[in-house]
Amino acid sequence: MTAPLPGPIFDVIAVLNGVVDLRNYPRRHLVLSAPPSGGFVFGTDGYQRALLEPIVHLTNGIELLESQGWELVSVVTPQLDRQSFTVAFMRRTGKAHLA
């Protein structure tokens, strides 16, 4: 029995920080996950940061992966127990995938 392939869900912060390198990822599809921002600070600035920070990180991750041969398929924001998170579904373009 072989070990399962890594993924398919990857934290966008790990991708942006280079902890995860998806250039040799063997699957054709993956999911980027943008966890909710850290603490919530009351006031307009804190609300905007809590709401927009994950979207900014996800957008940066999408752009990085697009430069490596991936394309955006869809973005969804599921909610669980009043906590939402944003995920982006990505697909490798062309015949570049390894599997």
ABEGO torsion letter per residue (X at the ends): XBBBBBOABBBAAAAAAGABBAAABABABBBBBBBBBBBBBBEAAAAAAAAAAAAAAAAAAAAAAAAAGBBBABBBBBBBGGBBBBBBBBBBBEAABAX
